[in-house]
Amino acid sequence: MDGVPSCMKKKNPWFDYALDDFKAIGVLFNEGVYRLVCFHAQQFVEKVLK
């Protein structure tokens, strides 16, 4: 899990869901789909804080 924040390495089901958003952010950013980057970034933060 290279490039994954250390807080994401804890065992919690919400972290697994947040990791999907984190991966989507990278893919969408590289494709230039910035509106969805913002959406997934917000979702990522929300799930990490749960």
C-alpha positions in Angstrom: 0.0 0.0 0.0 2.5 2.5 -1.1 1.5 6.2 -0.7 -1.2 5.3 1.8 -1.4 7.5 4.9 -0.4 5.8 8.1 -3.9 6.4 9.6 -5.2 4.1 6.8 -3.2 1.1 8.0 -5.3 0.6 11.1 -7.8 -2.2 11.1 -11.2 -0.7 10.8 -13.9 -1.5 8.1 -14.4 2.2 7.4 -10.7 2.5 6.5 -11.2 -0.1 3.8 -14.0 1.9 2.3 -11.9 5.1 2.6 -9.0 3.4 0.9 -11.2 2.8 -2.2 -12.0 6.6 -2.2 -8.2 7.3 -1.8 -7.4 5.1 -4.8 -10.2 6.7 -6.9 -8.8 10.2 -6.2 -5.5 9.2 -7.8 -7.1 7.7 -10.9 -9.6 10.5 -11.4 -7.0 13.2 -10.9 -4.8 11.6 -13.5 -7.8 11.6 -15.9 -8.6 15.2 -15.1 -12.0 14.5 -13.6 -11.6 17.1 -10.9 -15.2 17.4 -9.8 -15.2 13.7 -8.8 -11.8 14.1 -7.2 -13.3 16.7 -4.9 -16.3 14.4 -4.1 -14.1 11.4 -3.3 -11.7 13.5 -1.2 -14.6 14.6 0.9 -15.9 11.0 1.2 -12.3 9.8 2.1 -12.0 12.3 5.0 -15.5 11.6 6.3 -14.8 7.8 6.4 -11.4 8.2 8.0 -12.9 10.3 10.8 -15.6 7.7 11.6 
